């Protein structure tokens, strides 16, 4: 009964100073919102990158020339690599690797594609007939390269959707000739609109057979090899088999780096987790500022209500009653601000998800209870000093206070 009375008195004191209480709550609202929104941004980035990796294929394996630290998931730049991967390595893997579903050598470079109507600066990717299976690419017109196209180094091309639109508009592109770095290629396929995939816009790329690309760039050195394991659980076996085959071909030297999709995702998750924690720590500062605001207002409230405290002490209120009242006021302000912050941040993130479903920054459930608990503890911690100050005011001094 006494606690209920103290709670009612605390609520009445907050309501009497509506504007001041609202402004004090605002600091806590912003603090809780900052915690949830910044963690949501980090979580959203993690979800987005994970979905991007998964959209490339679930069992992808990358082989890059040159040996690098296993912790570096991206591998060394091909230009600085001491190792060398060739078409013969791809042939050996296709022939001897039992755990692989598909293997393709890749050559990557920049160039120009044009016809009589338009010219485009593009990225050129050389690959074989198995590349589209590795990365789940969909052909909406025509076909991807055949094994015969690859073996003969035939000058054929598959266009990204944007390149096709730029060169041919809404007209038919199949069978037409385009010049890629002044070398004529015949269009045999168009890729379904895909967009960005880990920094590469597939719609702005042109795909040609690997042997044709090596001839185009006047080299026998591949940018890398891409493969897919027959199953996700068999990736480790595939890596061991790849390593054995390539080491045997390279005189026992492991002058290449094998990167799996799992390794890339683990590295990215580590980075994004650190980013999320850093953002959460920054948001915690906002909570600290909100707590200082609560303490400041409560100290002002104690000074303004000194005479009230004296009267209450004179009619029998104990120091513990005064302490509880001011502590409860601080906690109610803090928790109310925290609940509003949670509600507003949820509304913001779900609204953004409705308009931008590709970047899901809806807050994870695990952040909500800690956010509420943090607002409660902020009220308790920053309410202690003002409450103790109020409880230790001498009755005579309080009654004399003007």
C-alpha positions as CSV (number, residue, x, y, z in Angstrom):
1,X,0.0,0.0,0.0
2,X,2.8,2.4,0.9
3,X,4.7,1.6,-2.4
4,X,1.5,2.3,-4.3
5,X,1.1,5.7,-2.6
6,X,4.8,6.5,-3.4
7,X,4.2,5.5,-7.1
8,X,1.1,7.7,-7.3
9,X,3.0,10.7,-5.8
10,X,5.8,10.2,-8.3
11,X,3.5,10.1,-11.2
12,X,1.7,13.3,-10.0
13,X,5.1,15.0,-9.7
14,X,6.0,14.0,-13.3
15,X,2.6,15.1,-14.7
16,X,2.9,18.5,-12.9
17,X,6.0,19.2,-15.0
18,X,4.9,17.8,-18.3
19,X,7.2,19.7,-20.6
20,X,10.3,19.2,-18.4
21,X,9.5,15.5,-18.0
22,X,8.9,15.1,-21.8
23,X,12.2,16.8,-22.6
24,X,14.0,14.6,-20.1
25,X,12.4,11.5,-21.7
26,X,13.5,12.7,-25.1
27,X,17.1,12.1,-24.1
28,X,16.3,8.5,-23.2
29,X,14.1,8.0,-26.3
30,X,17.0,9.1,-28.5
31,X,19.5,6.9,-26.6
32,X,17.4,3.7,-26.9
33,X,16.6,4.5,-30.5
34,X,20.3,4.9,-31.2
35,X,21.1,1.6,-29.7
36,X,18.4,-0.3,-31.6
37,X,18.8,1.5,-34.9
38,X,22.6,1.3,-35.0
39,X,22.5,-2.4,-34.1
40,X,19.8,-2.9,-36.7
41,X,22.0,-1.3,-39.4
42,X,24.8,-3.7,-38.6
43,X,22.4,-6.7,-38.6
44,X,20.8,-5.5,-41.8
45,X,24.2,-5.3,-43.5
46,X,25.0,-8.8,-42.3
47,X,21.7,-10.1,-43.7
48,X,22.3,-8.4,-47.0
49,X,25.8,-9.7,-47.5
50,X,24.8,-13.2,-46.4
51,X,22.0,-13.2,-49.0
52,X,24.4,-11.9,-51.7
53,X,26.8,-14.7,-51.0
54,X,24.0,-17.3,-51.0
55,X,22.5,-16.0,-54.2
56,X,25.9,-16.7,-55.9
57,X,25.5,-20.4,-55.1
58,X,25.8,-22.4,-52.0
59,X,28.9,-24.5,-52.7
60,X,31.2,-22.0,-54.5
61,X,35.0,-22.4,-54.3
62,X,37.4,-19.8,-55.6
63,X,41.0,-20.6,-56.5
64,X,43.3,-17.7,-56.9
65,X,46.9,-17.7,-58.1
66,X,49.5,-17.0,-55.5
67,X,49.7,-18.2,-51.9
68,X,48.2,-15.9,-49.2
69,X,47.3,-16.0,-45.5
70,X,44.2,-18.1,-44.9
71,X,42.8,-15.3,-42.8
72,X,42.7,-13.1,-45.9
73,X,39.5,-14.4,-47.5
74,X,39.7,-12.4,-50.7
75,X,43.1,-13.8,-51.9
76,X,46.0,-11.9,-53.4
77,X,45.7,-9.5,-56.4
78,X,46.3,-11.6,-59.5
79,X,48.8,-9.1,-60.9
80,X,51.1,-9.6,-57.9
81,X,50.8,-13.3,-57.7
82,X,53.9,-15.5,-58.1
83,X,51.7,-18.5,-58.9
84,X,50.0,-19.2,-62.2
85,X,46.8,-20.9,-63.1
86,X,46.1,-22.1,-66.7
87,X,43.5,-23.7,-68.9
88,X,45.5,-27.0,-68.4
89,X,44.8,-26.8,-64.7
90,X,41.1,-26.4,-65.4
91,X,41.1,-29.4,-67.7
92,X,42.9,-31.5,-65.0
93,X,40.3,-30.6,-62.4
94,X,37.4,-31.4,-64.8
95,X,39.0,-34.8,-65.5
96,X,40.2,-35.9,-62.1
97,X,38.1,-34.1,-59.4
98,X,35.3,-36.4,-58.3
99,X,33.8,-34.1,-55.7
100,X,33.2,-31.1,-58.0
101,X,30.0,-30.4,-59.8
102,X,31.4,-27.8,-62.1
103,X,34.7,-26.0,-62.9
104,X,35.5,-22.9,-64.9
105,X,38.6,-20.9,-65.5
106,X,38.0,-17.2,-65.5
107,X,39.7,-14.2,-67.1
108,X,38.7,-10.7,-66.1
109,X,39.4,-7.4,-67.7
110,X,38.1,-4.1,-68.9
111,X,37.2,-3.1,-72.4
112,X,34.8,-1.6,-74.9
113,X,31.9,-3.2,-76.6
114,X,30.2,-1.5,-79.6
115,X,28.1,-1.8,-82.6
116,X,26.9,0.7,-85.2
117,X,24.4,2.2,-82.7
118,X,26.3,2.6,-79.4
119,X,29.6,2.2,-77.5
120,X,29.9,1.0,-73.9
121,X,32.8,0.7,-71.5
122,X,32.4,-2.7,-69.9
123,X,33.9,-5.4,-67.7
124,X,34.7,-8.6,-69.8
125,X,34.7,-12.0,-68.1
126,X,36.0,-15.1,-69.9
127,X,34.5,-18.4,-68.7
128,X,33.6,-21.8,-70.0
129,X,30.3,-23.6,-70.4
130,X,30.0,-24.5,-66.7
131,X,30.3,-21.0,-65.3
132,X,26.6,-20.2,-65.3
133,X,25.9,-23.3,-63.3
134,X,28.4,-22.3,-60.6
135,X,26.9,-18.9,-60.1
136,X,23.2,-19.7,-60.8
137,X,23.0,-17.4,-63.8
138,X,19.8,-17.4,-65.8
139,X,19.8,-17.0,-69.6
140,X,16.5,-15.4,-70.8
141,X,17.4,-15.3,-74.5
142,X,19.5,-17.8,-76.5
143,X,22.1,-19.9,-74.7
144,X,25.3,-19.8,-72.7
145,X,28.5,-21.1,-74.2
146,X,28.7,-24.7,-75.2
147,X,31.8,-26.9,-74.6
148,X,32.5,-26.7,-78.3
149,X,32.5,-22.9,-78.1
150,X,35.0,-23.1,-75.3
151,X,37.3,-25.7,-76.8
152,X,37.5,-23.9,-80.1
153,X,37.8,-20.4,-78.5
154,X,34.9,-19.3,-80.7
155,X,34.3,-15.6,-80.8
156,X,30.8,-15.6,-79.3
157,X,29.4,-13.4,-76.5
158,X,26.7,-13.4,-73.9
159,X,25.5,-9.9,-72.9
160,X,24.4,-8.6,-69.6
161,X,20.8,-7.1,-69.8
162,X,21.9,-3.5,-69.6
163,X,24.5,-3.9,-72.3
164,X,21.9,-5.5,-74.6
165,X,19.5,-2.6,-74.0
166,X,22.2,-0.1,-74.7
167,X,23.4,-1.7,-77.9
168,X,20.1,-3.1,-79.4
169,X,17.3,-1.4,-77.5
170,X,14.2,-3.5,-77.6
171,X,15.3,-5.2,-80.8
172,X,16.6,-8.8,-81.2
173,X,20.3,-9.1,-80.4
174,X,20.8,-12.9,-81.0
175,X,23.0,-13.6,-83.9
176,X,24.2,-10.0,-84.3
177,X,27.8,-9.0,-84.3
178,X,29.4,-6.7,-81.7
179,X,33.0,-5.5,-81.4
180,X,34.7,-6.3,-78.1
181,X,38.1,-4.4,-78.0
182,X,37.8,-4.3,-81.9
183,X,37.4,-8.1,-82.1
184,X,34.1,-9.1,-83.6
185,X,32.0,-11.5,-81.5
186,X,28.5,-12.9,-82.3
187,X,25.8,-12.6,-79.6
188,X,24.4,-16.0,-78.6
189,X,22.7,-15.2,-75.3
190,X,21.3,-12.5,-73.0
191,X,21.5,-12.8,-69.2
192,X,18.4,-12.2,-67.0
193,X,18.5,-8.8,-65.2
194,X,20.6,-9.5,-62.1
195,X,22.0,-6.3,-60.7
196,X,25.0,-6.1,-58.3
197,X,26.6,-9.2,-57.0
198,X,29.3,-8.4,-54.4
199,X,30.4,-5.2,-56.2
200,X,30.0,-6.5,-59.8
201,X,27.1,-5.4,-61.9
202,X,26.3,-8.5,-64.0
203,X,24.0,-6.4,-66.2
204,X,26.9,-4.3,-67.3
205,X,29.2,-7.2,-68.2
206,X,30.0,-9.2,-71.3
207,X,30.8,-12.9,-71.1
208,X,33.0,-14.6,-73.7
209,X,34.7,-18.1,-73.8
210,X,37.9,-18.4,-71.7
211,X,40.2,-19.2,-74.6
212,X,38.8,-16.3,-76.6
213,X,39.4,-13.9,-73.6
214,X,43.0,-15.1,-73.2
215,X,43.6,-14.4,-76.8
216,X,41.8,-11.0,-76.5
217,X,44.1,-10.0,-73.6
218,X,47.2,-11.7,-75.1
219,X,48.0,-13.9,-72.1
220,X,47.9,-17.5,-71.0
221,X,47.5,-16.7,-67.3
222,X,44.0,-17.0,-65.8
223,X,42.6,-14.5,-63.4
224,X,41.5,-17.5,-61.3
225,X,39.4,-20.7,-61.3
226,X,35.8,-21.0,-60.0
227,X,34.2,-24.3,-59.0
228,X,31.3,-25.7,-57.1
229,X,31.2,-28.7,-54.9
230,X,28.6,-31.4,-55.4
231,X,27.1,-30.7,-52.0
232,X,27.6,-28.1,-49.2
233,X,28.7,-30.9,-46.8
234,X,31.3,-32.0,-49.3
235,X,33.1,-28.7,-49.6
236,X,36.0,-29.7,-47.3
237,X,36.6,-32.9,-49.4
238,X,36.5,-30.8,-52.6
239,X,39.1,-28.4,-51.2
240,X,41.4,-31.3,-50.3
241,X,41.0,-32.9,-53.7
242,X,41.6,-29.6,-55.5
243,X,44.7,-29.0,-53.4
244,X,46.1,-32.4,-54.2
245,X,45.5,-32.2,-58.0
246,X,46.9,-28.6,-58.3
247,X,49.9,-29.3,-56.2
248,X,50.7,-32.4,-58.3
249,X,50.5,-30.2,-61.4
250,X,52.6,-27.4,-59.8
251,X,55.6,-29.7,-58.8
252,X,54.4,-30.1,-55.3
253,X,54.2,-26.4,-54.6
254,X,51.0,-24.8,-53.2
255,X,51.3,-21.6,-55.1
256,X,47.6,-20.9,-55.1
257,X,44.9,-20.0,-52.6
258,X,41.6,-21.8,-52.2
259,X,38.8,-19.7,-50.8
260,X,35.4,-21.3,-50.0
261,X,32.1,-19.5,-49.6
262,X,32.0,-20.5,-46.0
263,X,35.4,-18.9,-45.4
264,X,34.2,-15.7,-47.1
265,X,31.0,-15.6,-45.1
266,X,32.9,-16.2,-41.8
267,X,35.3,-13.4,-42.5
268,X,32.5,-11.0,-43.5
269,X,30.5,-12.0,-40.4
270,X,33.5,-11.4,-38.2
271,X,33.9,-7.9,-39.7
272,X,30.2,-7.1,-39.5
273,X,29.9,-8.4,-35.9
274,X,32.7,-6.1,-34.9
275,X,30.9,-3.2,-36.7
276,X,27.7,-4.0,-34.9
277,X,29.4,-4.0,-31.5
278,X,31.2,-0.7,-32.4
279,X,27.9,0.9,-33.4
280,X,26.3,-0.5,-30.2
281,X,29.1,1.1,-28.1
282,X,28.6,4.4,-29.9
283,X,24.9,4.2,-29.1
284,X,25.6,3.5,-25.5
285,X,27.1,6.9,-25.3
286,X,23.7,8.3,-26.2
287,X,22.2,6.4,-23.3
288,X,24.9,7.9,-21.0
289,X,23.9,11.4,-22.2
290,X,20.3,10.6,-21.6
291,X,21.1,9.3,-18.1
292,X,23.0,12.5,-17.3
293,X,20.0,14.5,-18.4
294,X,17.8,12.5,-16.0
295,X,20.2,13.1,-13.1
296,X,20.4,16.8,-13.9
297,X,16.6,17.3,-14.0
298,X,16.1,15.2,-10.8
299,X,18.7,17.4,-9.0
300,X,16.7,20.5,-10.1
301,X,13.5,18.8,-9.0
302,X,15.0,18.1,-5.5
303,X,16.0,21.8,-5.1
304,X,12.6,23.0,-6.2
305,X,10.7,20.6,-3.9
306,X,12.9,21.1,-0.8
307,X,10.1,22.6,1.2
308,X,7.7,19.8,0.1
309,X,10.3,17.3,1.3
310,X,10.5,19.1,4.7
311,X,6.7,19.0,5.1
312,X,6.5,15.3,4.3
313,X,9.3,14.6,6.8
314,X,7.5,16.7,9.4
315,X,4.3,14.6,9.1
316,X,6.1,11.3,9.4
317,X,7.7,10.4,6.1
318,X,10.9,8.4,6.5
319,X,14.1,9.0,4.6
320,X,13.5,5.7,2.8
321,X,10.1,7.0,1.6
322,X,11.7,10.1,0.1
323,X,14.5,8.1,-1.4
324,X,12.0,5.7,-3.0
325,X,9.8,8.5,-4.4
326,X,12.7,10.2,-6.2
327,X,14.2,6.9,-7.4
328,X,10.8,5.9,-8.8
329,X,10.4,9.2,-10.6
330,X,13.8,8.8,-12.2
331,X,13.0,5.2,-13.2
332,X,9.5,6.0,-14.6
333,X,11.0,8.8,-16.7
334,X,13.7,6.6,-18.0
335,X,11.6,3.5,-18.6
336,X,8.9,5.5,-20.3
337,X,11.5,7.0,-22.6
338,X,12.9,3.6,-23.2
339,X,9.6,2.1,-24.2
340,X,8.8,5.0,-26.5
341,X,12.3,4.6,-28.1
342,X,11.7,0.9,-28.7
343,X,8.3,1.6,-30.3
344,X,9.6,4.4,-32.5
345,X,12.7,2.5,-33.7
346,X,10.5,-0.6,-34.5
347,X,8.1,1.7,-36.5
348,X,11.1,3.2,-38.4
349,X,12.8,-0.1,-39.2
350,X,9.6,-1.9,-40.3
351,X,8.6,1.1,-42.5
352,X,12.0,1.1,-44.1
353,X,11.7,-2.6,-44.7
354,X,8.4,-2.1,-46.4
355,X,9.9,0.4,-48.8
356,X,13.4,-1.3,-49.1
357,X,12.8,-5.1,-48.6
358,X,16.2,-5.8,-50.1
359,X,18.0,-4.4,-47.0
360,X,16.3,-5.9,-44.0
361,X,17.2,-3.8,-41.0
362,X,14.4,-5.0,-38.8
363,X,15.9,-5.2,-35.3
364,X,16.7,-8.7,-34.0
365,X,14.6,-9.7,-31.1
366,X,17.6,-10.1,-28.8
367,X,18.3,-6.4,-28.7
368,X,14.8,-5.4,-27.4
369,X,15.0,-6.8,-23.8
370,X,18.6,-5.4,-23.2
371,X,17.4,-2.0,-24.5
372,X,14.5,-2.0,-22.0
373,X,16.8,-3.2,-19.2
374,X,19.4,-0.6,-20.1
375,X,16.8,2.2,-19.8
376,X,15.7,0.8,-16.4
377,X,19.2,0.6,-15.1
378,X,19.9,4.1,-16.4
379,X,17.0,5.4,-14.3
380,X,18.3,3.5,-11.3
381,X,21.9,4.5,-11.6
382,X,21.4,8.2,-12.4
383,X,18.6,8.5,-10.0
384,X,20.5,7.4,-6.9
385,X,22.4,10.6,-6.3
386,X,19.4,13.0,-6.5
387,X,17.3,10.6,-4.5
388,X,20.0,10.3,-1.7
389,X,20.4,14.1,-1.7
390,X,16.6,14.5,-1.2
391,X,16.5,11.8,1.5
392,X,19.4,13.4,3.5
393,X,17.9,17.0,3.6
394,X,17.4,18.0,7.2
395,X,13.8,18.6,8.1
396,X,14.4,22.0,9.8
397,X,16.5,23.2,6.8
398,X,13.9,22.0,4.4
399,X,11.0,23.8,6.2
400,X,13.1,27.1,6.3
401,X,13.8,26.8,2.6
402,X,12.2,29.6,0.4
